[in-house]
Amino acid sequence: GNLVAHNQSFAGTAGSALAYFVVPEVTVRGNIIRNNSAGVGLFGWGAGLGFAMSDGLSLVEDNTILYNQAVGPEQRGGGLTSLITFGLRIQHNHIRHNQTAYGGGIATWFSSPVIMRNLIARNKAAYGGGIWLNRFPFAAPAAGSSDWRELKRALIELHRLDELAERLSPAAPQTPLQDPPLLNNTIADNSADIAGGGLHIPYGAPLMMNNLIWGNSAPADSQIAGAALVQYSDVQGGYSGLGNRAVDPIFTDSVYYYLHTQLSPVVDAGNPNPVYNDTPDPLNPGLPLWPALGGLRNDMGAYGGHPSMPLQVSTLFGPQFRAFVERVNGLPSPQRPAVVDSFMNAVPAFPFIEEGNVAYFLYRGTPSSINLAGDMNGWTTQGYAFSRLADTDLWYWEDAYEADARLDYKFVLNGSTWILDPLNPRQVSGGFGPNSELAMPGYIDPPEILNYPAIPHGSIEDTLFHSNFLNNNRTVRIYLPPSYDPAGSDSFPVALFHDGGEYLTLGSAKNVLDYLIAEQRIQPLIAVFVPPVNRDNEYAFTQTVPYTSFILQELMPYVDGAYRTRHAPDQRLMAGLSFGGLITTEICYGHPEAFGLLGLYSPAYWPKDGEVINNMVGGPVKDLKIYMDWGTYEASILLDGQQLKDILPALSYEMTWYQWHEGHSWGSWRAHLDLSLEYFFPGSALGIDETAILPQQMHLAQNYPNPFNPETVI
């Protein structure tokens, strides 16, 4: 073992004490890694130990990692970082008193390391005092998929060559179909300034078994922030799942967190399956090797279990579904179909949801395979493979989601046939057809997207518009509020929407406007819906300059001449989603005298190496007011959003933001259109003095393109 201490890094991207890139099959064992610091400006990874971009079977074992600090508002991993890494095992380490912004003890991104039998205590972060798991679990993506593009973008951000991503592709077949769990960790007395004192899970739903999660603190979700499948664990405040407890584990100390020999209620309380037993003491048959206590049954926490525990968790997490499966498996084959029929008839809705956050996707039929693809996994067909129940025709997939999550999905039969969930009547329209919709029990359907015949309705006027700058034509649709009188003299605010056709057809924008105006939640306004002709180039690549000229020098002069619009920039909103959010940012930052209000929905800032947002962050502050939201199931946009929500207000931009447990979907964007309109143009029913709106608000509430049609590229 080595002492690795008092190192500093202010120029790299990962790890100041020890970092390796690409090299597979590295073992780091028996070292003391302490008092190291890293600070690479805004964004960086790891102060103590950094593992990045490796597809080999590496091991981190029996190390003491403490008092390391990654300094900066967007630093990840105070003690240990696993970044775009496959086959890594993190086991039997003491990780204490480390500090950073995300993941005081451990931070993972695009990684699914085995995290087993570690003590993770007294670490500190803004999010995830003990552990921050983003994209966990994560399997190597299929080439060309949205996850693949996202992974390549991450490598570019880390200044690694594109071809390095290609080398990681062979890791995909080596990735276990069953996601690795977090086994037998003690996660105690960690703290977070914002959320997730013990763990923060912004994207994913890890399996967790035999863990102690106690004494952690945060303003929100002190023990676990996010979704997880938890069994045989002691979680302060309680957590649903088989064998879980909520009792004081009674530690004997606050350094090693040993359990009290006689009094601890979590001794011999882990999974009773003998494969998880504690390591036996060779000198005392029938007893465990200290510091495990009691008998051989698994002790919850870092000192229970043994190094070779299986990484497959086969027990189902929902008690009703588990009892049903056990009953079917215990019956003779001829009796099974009737029990399946009875269960399916009794299910109140599909997918079947238990315990508030465990969802079962069910399918009846005789395919050779079924996979789930959707917002929850970046629409990949890899993994998320259904299990067949005995010899019946029922197939199922189990996963955990936040109680208010809403996600699009489809089933993939036999590896290639995409279908809607035939048992689920809920659907949401996308750019290339409908998707099935998972709505967890806490999700509230938006009333404003519906058509209400009894309320006043605005009108739509179409104009075929030619652009000399772009040398093309498009039909621009203009919404006039019910109170608009061609002979009147009053003027109206203006909202311009990129992807205007889809805002009307998929986003129900006219219904939203009619409803909000009728309810006096917004002021009457004129809306301009502009469809793209060459979307990617106009919004992101080669035609952004002539497209900007079209909007500002051709379209808006026409709108201002034909309708009674307000010209002040604080009365003019530009809104867009994904690439539409990108072009909105580019136009408004470049021309704040034309549009002063930005409605940014899941803005995709990766084109041109982030040039647009980097110009805004690094340039002069303009007189702009910003609404932004994103989903936790659109990982790279999530990271951008979480950075910009801090950076832009710090630069004195007036901003409000929301984070939803949703994906890159019209189902999300249409449900939250009302919030930006109410923020910029509040009506009398809200009781808000427009001049008194607070400049900063934080909201933590409830993917990428659907490869069902691969042309949806953002």
N, C-alpha and C positions, 0 to 999 in steps of 0.2 A: 504494500500500500504506500501511497504517496500523500504528502501534505501539499495541496494546491491552494495557495492563499495570497490575498492582497494583490491580485492581478486586476488590471483595468483595461477596458476596451472602449474606444470612442469612435471607431471607424468601421468595424465589421458589422455583420448582420446577425450573427448567432454565436453566443457563447464567449465569455471572456476568460473563464478558468480553463475550459476545455471544450473545443468544438471540432467536429469532423464533418466533412461533406463527402458524400458518395461512397466512401470506403465501407464495405460490408463486413459483417462478422467481427465486430469490435467488442471486446470485453473490458468493462471498466469496473474493477472490483477492489474493495477494501481501501478506498481512498478517503481522506478528509478534504473536502472542498469547501473553503470558508472565506468569508470577508472579501469576496471578489465583487467587482462592480462593472457595469456596462452602461453606456449611454451613447446612443447613435442618433441623437436628435429626436425626431418625432416617433420613428417606427423602428423596432428592433426585436431581437429574440434572444433571451437567455443571458443570465449573468453567471450562474454556476456551471451548468453543464448543458451543452447544446448538441442535439443530434438532428441532422438535416439531410434530406435527400439521399437516403440509403435504402436499398431493398434487400439487405442481408439480414441474417439472424444475429442481432447484436444483443448484448446483455449488460445491464447496469445493476450491480448487486453488492450488497454489504458496504455501501458508502455512507458517509455522514456528510450531508450537504446543508450548511447552515450559514446564516448571516451574509448571504449574497444579495445584491440589490441591482436591479435593472431600472435605471432612472429615465423617466420620460413618460408623457401622457399616453403613449400607445405601445409601451414595451410589454412583451409577453415572456412569462417564465422567469420568476426570480431564482428558483432553485434548479429546475430542470425543464428543458424544452424538447419536444419531439415534433419536428416539422417535416412534413412530406416524407415520412419514414414508415417502412413496412417491416414486420418481423421483429420489432424491438420488445424486449422484456425488461420491465422496471420492477425489481423485487428486493425485498428485505433491506430497504434503505431507511435511514433516518433523515428526514427533510424538514428542517425547523428554522424559524426566524428569518426566512427569506422574504423579499419584498419587491413588488413591481406593480404595473397597472392591471394586468390580466394574468391570473394564475400565480399567486404568490409562491406556492410550492412547486406545482407542475402545470405546464401549459402544453396542450397538444393542438395541432392544426393539420388537417389532411393526414391524420395518423390514427391508428388504433393499436397502440402498444398494450401489452399485458401489464397491468398495474396491480401488483399482488404483494401482500404482506409488508407494506410500507407504513412507517409512522410519519404522518404529515401533520405537523403541529406548529401553532404560533406563527404561521406565515401571514402575510398581509398583502392585500391588493385592492383595487377599486372594484373589480369583478372577480369572483372566485378566489377568496383568500387562500384556500387550500389547493384547489384544482380548478383549472379552466379547460373545458373540453369543447372544442369547436370542430365540427365535422368528425365527431366520434359517435358511433363507429364509422370507419371509412375504408373502403376497398379501392384498390387501384382501378381507375375508370377505364371504360372502353374508349379506344381511340376515336376521336371525332365527337364524342358526347359533350354535353354542356359541362359536366364535371371535368372532362379532359381539357376543355378550353380554359376553365377556371384554374385548373392546376398549372397549366402553362403560363397563365397570367401571373400566378404567384411566383413562379420561377423567374419570370422577367423582373418582377418587383424586387426579387432578391439578387438581381444582377447575375443570375446563372444563365448559361447558354440554353437556348430552346431545346437543343438536341438532348440535353440531360433528361428532359421529361420523357423523351422517347425511350430512354434506357430503362425507365421505371415500369414500362408497360408489361414486361414479362413477370413482374411481381403479382399481377392480377390472378393468374391461376394458382399461385401459392397462398393466396389469402383465404383463410378458412371461411366456409359458407356460414358457419355460426360465428357471430360477433364475439370477440374476447370480452369477458366480464372484468369488472373490478372486484377482486377477491381479497377478503381478509385484510383490509387496510384500517388503520386508526386515523381518522381525520378529526382532529380535536383542537379547540381553542384558536382556530384561525379567524381572521376578521376581514371583512370587505367594507369599503366605504359606501358602496352603492347596493350591490346585490350578490347573494351567494357566498356567505361566509365560509361554508364548507366547500361547496362545489357550485360552479356556474356552468351551465350547459346551454349555450346559445343555439346550437344546431346539432341535433342528434338525440338519441335516447339510449344511453348505455345500460347494460345489464350490470347489476350490483348485487353481491352476495357476501354474507358473513362480515360486513363492515361495521365499524363503530363510528358514528357521525355525531359528535357531541361537543357542546360548549362553544360552537362557532357563532359568530355574531355578524349582523349586517342590518341596515335599515329595511331591506326587503329580502325575504326568503333566507333566513339565517343559516339553515343547514344545507338545503338543496334548492337552487334556482334553475328551473327548466324541468324537462321530462326525464324520467328514469324508470327502469324496471328494477324494483328492489325486493330482495328476499332475505330472510334470516339475518337481518341487520338491526342494530339498535340506533334509532334516529331520534334525536331530541325533538319533542313535539309530535312524534308519530309520523308514519308513512305507510300507505296501504301496500299490502303484499304479504305473501305467505311467510309465516314465522317471524315477522318483524316485531320489534319491541320498542318501547319508549320509556326506559327505566335508566336511572343513573348507573353507569357501569362501575362506579367506585374505583377510580384510579388511586394508586398508592402514592403517586408523585406526578409532577408536571414537567418532567424532563424526558423520561422514557415511557411514561404512561403505562406502567405495569398494572395488571389487575390485582385487586385484593384477593388473597388466597381463599379466605372463607366466605367473604360477603358478596363478591361480585356476581350479579345475576346473569351475566353474559358468558360466564364460563360454561362450557358444554351446551351452548345455546345456538350454535351455528347449524348448518345443514346436517341432518343426522345421517345422511348417506355416508357409509364408511370411506368412500373415495375421497372425502374431504376431511378425514380424521387428522388430528394433530400428529406430529412426528413422535413415534414411540421412543421411550427411554430404554436403550438396550440393557441397562442395568436393573431396570424395574419393570418387568413385563406387565402389561395392562395399564401402565401409566404413561403420560406424555413427557416429553423432554422439556424441561424448564426453558423459557418462561411460560410455556403453556401450562395450564392448571387442570385440576379435576381429573376426569377420565379421558379416554381417547377421542370422544366426540369433539368436533370442531369448536374451538373457542372463537367467538366473534373478535375481530380486531387483528392487529398486526402480528400477534404472537401465536395465533391459531393456524391450523392447517399445516401443510407441508409443501416443499418446493415443487413437487410433481403433481399437484392437483390438476384434474382435467379442466380444460378451458371450454368445455361444452356445458351449457346450462340447459337441461332438458325439461325442467319443471315448468309448467304453465303458470302464469302469474295471476290470472283471473280465477277466483274460487269457483264460480258457477261453471265456467267453461272447462276448468280442470276436472271438476266432478263429473261433468258430462263425458269428457274423453275417457276418464278412468272407467266409467260405467260401460261405455261402448266396448272398450278393450277387454273388459271382463266377461262379455257375453259371447255365447256361441255365434258364429257368423250369420246363421239365418235370422237371428233376432235383432241384429244390429240396425238394419234399415228402418225398422219401425221406431226405434229410439231416436235415430237421426231425424226422421220425419217429425216426431213429437217435439224435439228440441227446436227445430227450425220453425215450426208453427208457433212456438211460444216466444220466439225472439221478437221484441217490440220494434226493432228497427235494425237496419243493416248499414254499415258494419255494426257488429254487436260490441257494445262498450260496457266495461265493468270498472268498478273502483274509481270512476271519474276520469281515468286517464289511460286505461288499457283497452286497446281496440283490437277486435278480431275481424279480419277480412275473410269472408266465407264464399266458397264457390262449389256448386254441385255439377259434376260432369265427369268425363273420362279422358281428359287430355293426358299427354305424357308428362307435361310440366306446366306450372303456372308461376308467374312472377308478378310482383307488384311494382308498378312504375308510377312515379308521380313527384309532386313537390317534395315529398319526404326524402327522396333519394336522388334528386337531380334528373329524374326521368330515365335512369339507366335500367337496362334489362338484366344487369348483372346482380346476383344476390337477391335478397327478399323473395326467396323461393318458398312457395307454399308446401306444407306437409299434408300428406293424405292420411285421413283417419282410418287406420286399420285397412280392411278391404272394402270399405264403403265408397260411395261416390262423393264424399264431402272432403274438401280441401280447405286448409286454413293457414293464415299468417297472423302472427301476434306482434304488436308493437305498442309503444307508449307515446303519448302526445300530451301537450299541455291541455288543461281543461277547457280552454277557449280557442283551441287551434281550429283552423279551417284550411283544408288542403285539397287540391285537385289530384286525381289519380285515374289510372286505367289498369286493367289486367292484361298480361301478355301470355297467350296460350302457345305452348310448344315452341317458345323462343322467338316467335315472329308475328303472331296474330294478335293485334291490339283490339280489345273490346271494352265497352263500358261494363261496370259491375251490374249484372242483370238483377241483383237483389236490391239494389239501392235506387230509389226513384229520384234522389237529389242529383241534379246535374247543373253545371255551370258552363256557359259558352266560352270558348276560346277562339283564337284567331283562325283555327283550322278545324272547327267543330266542337262538339260538346265533350266535356270530361265528367266523370263521376266526382262527387263532392263528399268529402268527409267533414262533417261538422260535429265537433266535440260538444258535450252537454253545456258548457259555459259559453258557447258561441251564440251571439244574438244576431238574427237575420236583420239586415238593414231595411226598414220600412220605406225609405225614400226612393228605392229603385223601382217600386211598383207603380203601375198606372192607376190613378184615382179619377174615375170619370166625373165625379161631382165637384172637383175643384177647378178653378180657372186654368186654362192651358195657354201657353205661349205658342207662337207660330214659327215655322221654319221657312226661310227663303233660300233658294238655291241660285248660285251664280257660277256659270262656266267661266273660269278665269284663265287667261293666257299670261304666261310670264316670259318676258323678253330675256331676262337674266338666265333662265333655265331652258328656254325654248321648249316649253311643254305646257299642257293644259291640265286643269283639274277642276272638279266641282267643289266649290267652297259653300258650306251650309251655314247660315246665320240664324241664330235663335233670337227672337224678339219676345220680351216678357209680355204677359197678358195686358199690362197697363200701357204698353207702347201705343201711342196714337200718332199716326203719320202727320197729323195736323197740329200736334202739340208743340210745346216749347221746352219741356224738361229734357235733361240729358241723363245718360246712364253710364255706369261703369262698364268696362269691357273685359271679357275673359277670352283669350285665344287658346285653343287646344290643338296641339300636334296629334297625329293619328286621329284626326277629327271624325272620320267615318266610323271607326271602331269605338270611339267615345260614345257615339250615339247608338250604335247597334249592340255593342257588347257591354259598354259601360252604363247604359240606361241614362245618359246625361240629361236628356230632355225631361224624363220623369223626375230626376233629382232636382233639376232647376224648378220645374213646376211645383213640386212638393215644398221645397224650401221657401220659395216666394210666397206660396199660399199660406204656409205656417208662419210667415214673417220672421223666419230664421236668417234670411239674407235679404239684402236690398234687391229690387228688380235690376237686372243687368242684361246686357247684350252679349251673346256668346258667339264666337267665330270658330267653326270647326273646319280645320284644314287637313285634308288627307295627304299623304305622301304620294309621290310618283316613283321616285327611286329612293326608298326609305333609308337604307344604310348609308348611301353616299350623301343624301341631303342632310341627314341628322348627325353623321359621325365621320365621314371620310372625305371624299374628293369634291363634294358639292356644297359644303357647309357655307362657304362665302357667298356664292350666288343665291343660295336658299335664303340666307339672311337678308340679302338685298331684295329678294322677292317679297319677303314678309314686310320689311320696313319701308321700301320705296315704291312698291306696287300695290300690295294687298291692303295695308293699313290706310294709305291715302284714299283708296276707294271706299273702305268701310267708313272712314271719318266723313267722307263727302256724302255718302248715301244715307247715313243714319246719325242720330243725335248722340254722339259718344262724348265721353269726357276724355280730355287729352292729357291731364296730369298723370305722370308716371305712377303715383300712388293710387290711381284709379284704374290701372291697366294691369291685368294678370296674364301671364303666359304660363301654361301648364303642359306637362308632358310626362310620359312614363318610359322607363328604360332609356333607349337612345333618345326618346323625346325629352326626357329630363336633361340629357346631355346637351342637346341643341338649345333647350330653354336656358340653361346656364350660360352657354356661349353667347347667345344673343343678348340676354339681359345684362350680363357683366360687361359686354362690349358696348352696349347702348342703354345705359340706365335712364337716359332722358326719354326713352320710348316706352319701356316697360319697367316698372319698379317693383312688381310683385312676382315671385317665382313659386309655382306649385310643382314640386319635384316628387314624383312617385317612382320609387325604386330606380333612381337614376344610375345609369351604367357609365362610369367614367373611365373605363379601361382603354378606349381607343386612343391612338397617338400617344401611348405611354402616359396617359393621364394628363395630357397637356392642358385641357380645358380647366379642370379643377385646380391643377397646380398653378395656373395663371391667376385664378381667383384667390387662392390661399396666399400666394406669394406677392400679389400685386397690390395696388392701392385699394383701399376700402371704398366701395361705391354705396350710394344711397339705395339699398335694396332690402326688401323684407321677404323672408323665406319661410315656406312651409315644406317640410320633407317628411316622408315616411318610407318604411321598408319592412320586409318580412324577415323573420329569423330563419326561414327556410330558403333563403337566397344568399348563400354564404359570403361571396365577395362583396356584394352590395351591402350586406349587413356590416362587414368590416368598414367599408367606406362611410356608411351612415354613422356608426359608432364613433368614428374619428371626427367627422364633420360636425356632429352635434356639439362637440366640445370646442373644436377649432374655430368655427365661424362665429359663435357668440363671443369668444375670446378676442376676435378681431373687431368686435363691436357691430356685427350684423344682427339685426332683429330677426329672431328665428323661433319657430316652434317645430317640434318633431314628435313622431309616434313610431313605435316599434310593435309590429303585430306578429303573432304566431301563425303566419301564413307564408305563401310562396310567391313566385313571380307570375301572377295570375290576374286576369280581369275580375275574378271573384273577389280579390282583395281591393283592387283599385276602384271598382265601382262602389264598394261598400264604404269607402273613406273619402270619396269626392266631396261629400258634404262638409268635411272638416276644414279643408282648405278654403272653400267658399265662405264658410262662417267666420273663419279667421280673418280673411281679407275684407269681406263685405258684410259684417254682422247686421242682422235685422233687429227690429224693435223687440221681438219676442225673447231675444237672448238677454235683454237688459244690460247690454254692454255699451259703454261709451267707447267708440272706436279709437279715440285718442288715448284711452287709458289701458289698452291691452299691454300686458306685461311682455317685455322683449324676449324672455326666455321661458320655456316651459319644458318639463320633462314628462314623458308618458311612456310607460312600459306596459304594453297591452298584448293583444294577441299578435323563381327557380329557374329554375332556368327554363329555357324554352322547351316545349313539349316535343320530343323527338318523334312523336307520332307523325309530325310533319317537319322534317329537318330544315325546312326553309326558314323556320322561326329562329333567326340568328340575331343575338343582341350582344 
